[in-house]
Amino acid sequence: MLSGSALVKLKAFLIIDLVIVCAAVGAYVYLQNQGVIIGPVKSASFVFSDLVVSPAETFVSQPVQISVNVTNVGNVAGEVFIDLELNGVVCESVSIVLEGLNSHETVEFTVVETVIGEYNVKVGGLISTFLLKAAPPNTSKIALSVLKTSPVECCVGDTVSISATAKNPSTNNDMLLVSLTVDGVLVGSTVVELAAGATSIVEFTYTVLKEGTHNVKLNSLTGSFVVVPEGYHTLILARSGGSGLPLPYTINGKSIETHRYTEILPAGDYTISVPQTFDVGTGVVGFTGWSDGVASSTRSVTLDKRTILVANYVVLSGYASCPSLYIWNGTGYSYVTDVSNSGWLGYIGYITANGEIVFNGGNPYDYVKLDNKVLTAKDGYFDITLSQQWDELFYLDSANLLVVDHPKGTDVYTTMSNILNKGYTGQIYTTATTDVFLAPITAINEKGENVLTAILYQDNIFTPGINGNDSPAWNNIVQNQLTLNLGDLSEADSIKLVITGMVDWGPFETYYEWINKFIEAGTAGLIEDNTSITPVPKMEFLSPDGNWVEVSQNRQIPMPSDYTARTFIVDLTDLFPKDTTEYVVRFTNFWNVTYDYIGIDITNQQDITITNLKPSTATLGQFWDETTSTSTGAFTRYGDVTPLIQETDDMFIIGRQCDQVNMQFYITDLPEIAKNMERSYFLVVACWFKDPPDAWGYGFTFTVDPLPFLNMTGFPYPNNETYPYDTIHLTYLQEYNTRIIT
């Protein structure tokens, strides 16, 4: 007879043996004395599901993603071999190990086939197909631009639309293969076929499956969208106007100083405030309202979707415009001026009898004299930066440094730029020193006032000016005018005016009001064809018979820089008839052009030596956090942009608010200055810039496209003109302008 302990051991062995046997037959066993149910013990067994082939239709040599879900429905771990069959042939095999109890894994394959036709797919007994078509030739001239994702913020399960504009600039029908990848995975492709000169929208849809930022690529265009948790939204606060100084925001009583505030917050109500006035360093700006129309600097907002609020500021005192030029002074960067005033896009020429506005003018070149007392070399080079501080787009085509050696005791200046003439600009003239310049006899403005005392010295006392926008009526334009009696200069072989002046554009609201007066008159049938809206600067001289004679366009006066006075040359040599004894000139400006100094130089042009330095390096980057500018399009990617800035060739560095271009000009190879010479420096840039239409401008959208170009008659340009979409320029667009902002 067995003892109690031996009996317990025997029962244990019997239970184990019984479990082993039952496991073999997959049976349930109830141990009556123990009250335990032993379930079926299954060996590893695998089930295949969710076979996905994407895309289902594409082109030869394009990747096709194939995925399948594998689940182990057994109770123990096991290894499974997965074969991918294409048209009955195993082309790839993988093995995975899965734990039991319904553990699963998604297995992915990528196939690239070069033969046209339909392919049968088989994985683990599951069957699907995909179709490969002939791919279009890779010589397509069709260009993609303006990548858009809508919405830019969503939740898991939402569908996102991803689109771009396709344009065929060639004179022949063309086609382009467009492929969409999301987070590096190809999710769709299509062929765009366009007639010569045609434009269309190519669009894909994508259903998001997980939170986070998702990167999108449409051929070379890149973008992104954000998936946030349910019940949350992104709040973005930024400002328009000012330099790189952070703006103090208050959000629900919490103070934050930042260039740009971005946070994913719970949906709900928030109270936000910004300062009424703000010192940006170069001047003081004042709050004018929020981007959604709220006028109070303290406001509430209901966060029920992705919300971007921009606090708008305007200049109250000082200056702030773009692009802005800074030079290295030995310890930091000194502000010089704002460049490319004549390169503004949107100069209006005239209006037709039916009320249609025709644009003309625009000259990207600017010539800035640099102060030798400020400009300082750093490790053998000059360090120069152009920064975009306000909400504008810039198209920087070229930049170079003119090194001018001239005789001691002389000075040098340029003719700057005329907005209608792209050829006769930037001529460099020698002058005597200021103390030997002659003074005009009289200086009479449009009101008949003698303002001579205001122009005798460079003392920041300017002639009073008016703005043409303030004219009484569209058919009664009153312009800013200055008539100079220069005396008898008949014995002078050379006559040059040395002028220090600037232009004040005035508030943009009056500009819109002024244009609308012409449109209303055109609608009423009161406008004559080719009626000028904003007349261009004009210089005339008084002939001996008492008539005013307009100077030819290639000798006309330039448009001065805005907000910061600069000195330039107006060459009068050989303009007056030989029998003239009284030299009288008249300047007429629609805009508020004012003068600090005008002197007469009658010295002959001296021999000078000009060395043209191109940037040794040029880098595009940001000088403060990302802006919330509403500008969109294909901007130039950050990094080295040296090749783009060497020549004026319509291949631009394209940037927006908060972007900057830093340039270095190495001077170690410059020749030594001769003993009887001294040296001056001019920065020459070719740069277009565009303001937002709702702030300044008319007839275009705040996008990168359409691109300006040197030979256009105006901007926006007519349909018979186009940016040069040849092979070189298309290659440039695809290589550099890949920073897509939507």
LUMSEPA-500157 format. One record per residue (C-alpha): residue in three letters; x, y, z. Coordinates in pm, whole numbers, plus 50000, padded with zeros to 5 digits. Layout:
BEGIN
ALAXYZ ...
***
This chain:
BEGIN
MET500005000050000 LEU501425034149898 SER502115061750145 GLY500315095450118 SER503335113349974 ALA503955086149717 LEU500315087949612 VAL500595125549551 LYS503675120649331 LEU501895093749130 LYS498935116849066 ALA501305143848948 PHE502965120648698 LEU499575108848574 ILE498445144848521 ILE501575153448322 ASP501245122548105 LEU497605129848049 VAL498355165547945 ILE500955153547695 VAL498535128547543 CYS495705153447530 ALA497905179447372 ALA498705154847100 VAL495045149947014 GLY493935185547087 ALA491345174247343 TYR489965191747651 VAL490405171647979 TYR488755178248316 LEU490685165248616 GLN487855157648852 ASN489825155749174 GLN491835187349092 GLY489065209048940 VAL491375220948652 ILE490545223448281 ILE493485218248046 GLY492805235447704 PRO493975222947365 VAL497715228047302 LYS498205236646933 SER501475236746743 ALA502435268346554 SER499945275346278 PHE499945306146050 VAL497145325345884 PHE497675351245607 SER495445382045567 ASP495265417945441 LEU497265414545121 VAL497895450244997 VAL499445459344661 SER500235496444617 PRO499895511744373 ALA497595488844182 GLU498525506143857 THR501835522943781 PHE504685523543529 VAL507625501443449 SER510675506843669 GLN508465521843942 PRO508505504344282 VAL505415484844389 GLN504885478844762 ILE503365445044859 SER502455437645220 VAL500675409245401 ASN499735402945762 VAL500875369645914 THR499295356746241 ASN500345326446450 VAL497085310946575 GLY498905283446760 ASN499925282647127 VAL503655278947074 ALA506265298746883 GLY507175288646533 GLU508975298846215 VAL507145305145890 PHE508505309245538 ILE506705334445314 ASP507035332344937 LEU506165360944703 GLU505025347744367 LEU504725369444056 ASN502995352643764 GLY503505318543926 VAL507235322843988 VAL508705327244337 CYS510725359244318 GLU511455365344687 SER511265345945015 VAL511595356445377 SER511185338645710 ILE509935352046042 VAL509465337446390 LEU506205345146572 GLU505245337946930 GLY501985319146981 LEU498595331347098 ASN497725352446788 SER500955372346764 HIS501255388046421 GLU503555408246195 THR503235426945865 VAL505695414845602 GLU506595439045321 PHE508105433744978 THR509225459344718 VAL509345448744357 VAL510595467644052 GLU509705453143712 THR510685465743368 VAL508185447143150 ILE504815461643057 GLY501755441043154 GLU499555427443431 TYR501225408743718 ASN499515382443933 VAL500575383844296 LYS500325354244534 VAL501415353744899 GLY500355326445144 GLY497445316344924 LEU496175352144888 ILE495915366044535 SER495995401244388 THR497265419444078 PHE498995451043962 LEU499375466643618 LEU502545481843472 LYS502275506543184 ALA504905522542963 ALA506545552043140 PRO506705585742964 PRO510145597242845 ASN512335614243107 THR512905643842874 SER509705660642984 LYS509775698643014 ILE506655699443229 ALA507435716543560 LEU505685710343891 SER505175738444141 VAL503055749544437 LEU502695717044629 LYS499585718144851 THR498405695045127 SER494835699645247 PRO494195699645530 VAL497645706345673 GLU496455693246011 CYS494085664046071 CYS493425633546286 VAL493955596246235 GLY491565582845971 ASP491175615845786 THR491875618845413 VAL494495643745293 SER494545658644943 ILE498015663544796 SER498255683844477 ALA500595704744265 THR500395726843958 ALA501825712043638 LYS502785735743358 ASN504035728043008 PRO506115758242901 SER507205742442573 THR505635746442230 ASN504895709042198 ASN502545684742370 ASP504315667442659 MET503785642142939 LEU505335637543283 LEU505335608643530 VAL504325621743874 SER504935599444176 LEU503765605344533 THR505635592144835 VAL504595596645197 ASP507305590945458 GLY509475575145191 VAL506865549945073 LEU505455552044720 VAL501665554944748 GLY500655565544398 SER501725576944054 THR500125590743742 VAL501035605843406 VAL500175641843334 GLU499635649742967 LEU499545686542870 ALA499195705442547 ALA501725732542463 GLY501495760942715 ALA498785743342918 THR498495741343296 SER496635716343512 ILE496375703843870 VAL497615668943958 GLU496035655444277 PHE496315624744501 THR494435614744817 TYR495945597145117 THR494335583245434 VAL496485588945744 LEU496955560545991 LYS499135574946268 GLU499885607246453 GLY502895629446392 THR504415649146107 HIS504305631545772 ASN506675641145491 VAL505285642945140 LYS507215642144813 LEU505745648044468 ASN508645641844231 SER511145668244353 LEU508575689044545 THR508465683244919 GLY505975692345189 SER504315678545500 PHE501135675945703 VAL500545670346074 VAL498305645046248 VAL497365655846602 PRO495505637546881 GLU491735639246885 GLY490595669947081 TYR493835689647024 HIS494855716446774 THR497965736846690 LEU498155773546786 ILE500725794546599 LEU501455830946685 ALA503795853046485 ARG504265889046379 SER504615907346051 GLY507035936446062 GLY510175942746261 SER513645928346287 GLY514875896746455 LEU513985907646808 PRO511505884146980 LEU508025897547043 PRO506535894247395 TYR503245874847380 THR500895868247672 ILE498815836247653 ASN496285830847932 GLY498375853148157 LYS501695836148080 SER504365858247921 ILE506455843547638 GLU509125861747431 THR509625844347099 HIS509825850246726 ARG507185823746665 TYR505005805146912 THR503875770046812 GLU502115745947046 ILE499625717047023 LEU497015726247283 PRO493685712247404 ALA490735726847217 GLY489145755947403 ASP489235793547462 TYR492475813447503 THR493275850047576 ILE496245864647384 SER497885898947393 VAL500855916847229 PRO502395951447292 GLN500815981747126 THR504245995547027 PHE507525977046986 ASP511145988446934 VAL512775967546658 GLY516185983846683 THR516126004046360 GLY512836020446452 VAL509606017946644 VAL506655998646504 GLY503016000346609 PHE500365973246626 THR497655976946358 GLY495625945246398 TRP495605907546373 SER495595888146049 ASP491975877446103 GLY490765913346132 VAL490615917046511 ALA491775952546593 SER492545949546966 SER496045939447079 THR494365918547352 ARG491905893447212 SER490345859147267 VAL490415829547032 THR488535796647026 LEU490965769146933 ASP488765745046737 LYS491135739846441 ARG494735746946347 THR494975784546405 ILE497605809046283 LEU497425844846409 VAL499845871446289 ALA500195904346478 ASN500695931246212 TYR502985960946280 VAL503845992046077 VAL506686017246108 LEU505986046346343 SER509506060646341 GLY512856050746197 TYR512896026045910 ALA512045990045838 SER511775975845488 CYS513245947445284 PRO515575933545171 SER517975949345420 LEU521745951745376 TYR524195945945662 ILE528015946745657 TRP530555934045910 ASN532085962946106 GLY534715943946306 THR532555935546607 GLY529095930646459 TYR526865938646163 SER525925974346072 TYR522755982645884 VAL523426000945556 THR520196005045361 ASP517325986745194 VAL518195974544845 SER516585971644506 ASN513935998344533 SER513475998444157 GLY513165960344160 TRP509725961744320 LEU507245940244127 GLY504015957944045 TYR504845992043896 ILE501746003643708 GLY502126018943364 TYR498686029743253 ILE495026020243228 THR493156013142908 ALA489856028642801 ASN487975997742927 GLY489585999543273 GLU492335973343226 ILE495565980143416 VAL498815975643222 PHE502015970543421 ASN505445982243312 GLY508815991343453 GLY510955974443710 ASN514735972543725 PRO516365947143960 TYR519755964343977 ASP520855984644275 TYR524196000844349 VAL525046007444712 LYS528156026344815 LEU529686011145130 ASP531256032845399 ASN535006026345419 LYS534946036345785 VAL532476008545865 LEU533325980645621 THR535915958245789 ALA537665927145662 LYS537305894745855 ASP540025868545796 GLY540735882045449 TYR537165887145330 PHE534255911345356 ASP531185896645525 ILE527925910045378 THR524355898845450 LEU521005905445286 SER518065897745515 GLN514315897945454 GLN512745912445767 TRP509245920345643 ASP506585899345481 GLU507895900245124 LEU509315876444866 PHE512735883044714 TYR514335869644397 LEU518095875844431 ASP519675870244091 SER523245882244142 ALA525555901644371 ASN529045914644320 LEU531425939144483 LEU532835967244269 VAL536235978044396 VAL536916012644253 ASP540366028844272 HIS540216066344198 PRO542636095644232 LYS543126109944578 GLY541096141344635 THR538166127744432 ASP535076108244522 VAL532946083744326 TYR529186077944300 THR526826059244068 THR523716068643872 MET521746042144069 SER518776026843881 ASN515956039743667 ILE512786019043694 LEU512206018843315 ASN515746014943187 LYS517715983343260 GLY520755993043052 TYR522006027843138 THR522226023343514 GLY525006020743765 GLN527496042343577 ILE530346053043805 TYR531406089543800 THR534236107643970 THR533536140544143 ALA535446166644332 THR535106168544707 THR531936183544852 ASP533496216544953 VAL534116226944591 PHE530676218644451 LEU528636247444312 ALA525196255044454 PRO521996260844253 ILE520766296644237 THR517166287544315 ALA515186256244398 ILE511416260044353 ASN508926232644443 GLU505466225244300 LYS503916250444540 GLY506126278644415 GLU508196278444735 ASN511956284544725 VAL513446254744914 LEU517066262644835 THR518156263045200 ALA517036226845241 ILE519446213944973 LEU522586234345045 TYR523996210345308 GLN523766173745402 ASP522056180545733 ASN518986157745727 ILE516786187545648 PHE514806176645344 THR512706195145092 PRO508976191545165 GLY507276167344929 ILE503836155044838 ASN502486121344728 GLY500576117744402 ASN498066095344579 ASP496846126744755 SER495816143044427 PRO492326159144420 ALA490996135644150 TRP492086108743905 ASN492066134343623 ASN493846161043827 ILE497186145943928 VAL499406168344141 GLN503006156444149 ASN506086163544354 GLN508236188044154 LEU511546206044199 THR512856232143951 LEU516566240943977 ASN518236271443826 LEU521886261243797 GLY523156294543660 ASP525376298543355 LEU527386266743303 SER528206272442937 GLU531956271343004 ALA531816237343177 ASP532846206542978 SER531156183743231 ILE528046189643442 LYS526966165243709 LEU524416169243985 VAL525376152444313 ILE522066144844485 THR521216130344826 GLY517556120744849 MET515006094144930 VAL511396084444859 ASP508576079745107 TRP505836057944955 GLY503236067445211 PRO500476044445344 PHE499386016745110 GLU495676023545176 THR495836055844975 TYR497506036944690 TYR494546013244662 GLU492096041944687 TRP493936059744406 ILE493876029644172 ASN490186023544242 LYS489396059044129 PHE490746050543784 ILE488916017243771 GLU485656034143862 ALA486246060743597 GLY487026033743341 THR483826015343428 ALA481916047643373 GLY483546052343031 LEU485476083543134 ILE489016070543083 GLU490986077042767 ASP493226049142643 ASN496746047642793 THR495926070443086 SER498806071443333 ILE498026061443694 THR501406065743863 PRO503636085743625 VAL507316075843624 PRO510076099743741 LYS510826125743477 MET513626150943422 GLU513286180243178 PHE515476209643084 LEU514396244542978 SER515346252242619 PRO516356287742509 ASP512936291842342 GLY511236286942681 ASN509916251642626 TRP510456221942856 VAL512246192942684 GLU512026158242837 VAL515356140242863 SER515636107142675 GLN514916076142881 ASN518526064442891 ARG519506096443075 GLN516566099443310 ILE516756104343686 PRO516666073443911 MET514166064644180 PRO515976071444512 SER516076045744789 ASP513306045745046 TYR513606057045408 THR517406059245399 ALA518886088045195 ARG521626078944949 THR523836100144724 PHE523796095244347 ILE524796112344023 VAL522626128143752 ASP524736135243443 LEU523686166743255 THR526706168143024 ASP525776176742662 LEU522026177742737 PHE521626215442690 PRO521856232742352 LYS525136250842277 ASP523586285542293 THR522166280142645 THR523266305542907 GLU520766297343180 TYR520766260943286 VAL517396251143436 VAL516246215443507 ARG513026202143652 PHE512376169243835 THR508826155743849 ASN507916126044073 PHE504556110444142 TRP505846096144470 ASN507006117044762 VAL510666122044667 THR512526145944896 TYR516086159544879 ASP518616166445150 TYR521406179744928 ILE522006189444563 GLY525386201844447 ILE526856208844101 ASP530146192544003 ILE531866205143686 THR535106185243710 ASN535976161643427 GLN535766124043463 GLN539036109643602 ASP540666076543517 ILE539526049043752 THR540246012043792 ILE537325988743860 THR537775953343991 ASN534655931743999 LEU534605906544283 LYS532035878544281 PRO531035861644606 SER533445834444709 THR530665818244909 ALA526955824644951 THR524695806645196 LEU520905808645231 GLY519505803845579 GLN517275818745847 PHE518135847646074 TRP515205841146307 ASP512605814146354 GLU510265804846073 THR507725831045976 THR503995826345931 SER503995846245609 THR501135836945379 SER503535834545085 THR503585800744911 GLY505445782244641 ALA508765765644562 PHE511435785244748 THR515175779244726 ARG516415752444962 TYR518705763145246 GLY522455758445219 ASP525115767044963 VAL523745789144684 THR527045802844552 PRO526415792344187 LEU523095811044178 ILE524525844844268 GLN527435847044026 GLU525595859843718 THR522375878343634 ASP520705849743450 ASP517125846743583 MET518185818643817 PHE517335832844157 ILE517795826944524 ILE514115828544620 GLY513335836344982 ARG510695850345213 GLN510375867645549 CYS513095856345796 ASP515415843045521 GLN518875857645470 VAL521755854045227 ASN525235856545376 MET528015864345128 GLN531775864645164 PHE534015883944926 TYR537675874244954 ILE539965904144902 THR543395888344952 ASP544055887844577 LEU543175924444517 PRO546045945144376 GLU547695970344603 ILE546386005844588 ALA548686029044393 LYS550236057844589 ASN548156084544417 MET544886065044443 GLU542296056544705 ARG539686029044713 SER535886028144737 TYR533445999044737 PHE530005993944584 LEU527735964044634 VAL525785956944316 VAL522745934544340 ALA520115923344092 CYS517065916044304 TRP513325916344248 PHE510935916944542 LYS507195912944586 ASP504865925544857 PRO501665907944960 PRO498765920044742 ASP496705928945048 ALA499455951745175 TRP500895967444861 GLY500685957644498 TYR497985949744251 GLY497225922244006 PHE499175892444139 THR499095866344414 PHE501565862244699 THR503255831944547 VAL506665824044401 ASP505135818644057 PRO504985834643812 LEU508715840943818 PRO510045874943707 PHE512735877643442 LEU515045904643315 ASN513445909942974 MET509815912743086 THR507995945143006 GLY506425946943350 PHE504995925743627 PRO502545909043601 TYR503635904243240 PRO501265898242946 ASN500395863742813 ASN502785866742520 GLU505765867942760 THR507125839742975 TYR509925830443208 PRO512635811743009 TYR511655775543073 ASP514535761042872 THR516575730842977 ILE519045751143186 HIS516355769743378 LEU514215738643429 THR517245720643572 TYR517845750143806 LEU514225749743926 GLN514305712544000 GLU517705713044170 TYR517455743844392 ASN513825753844446 THR512735723844649 ARG511675741444972 ILE507945739044915 ILE505745760745136 THR501985756745121 
***
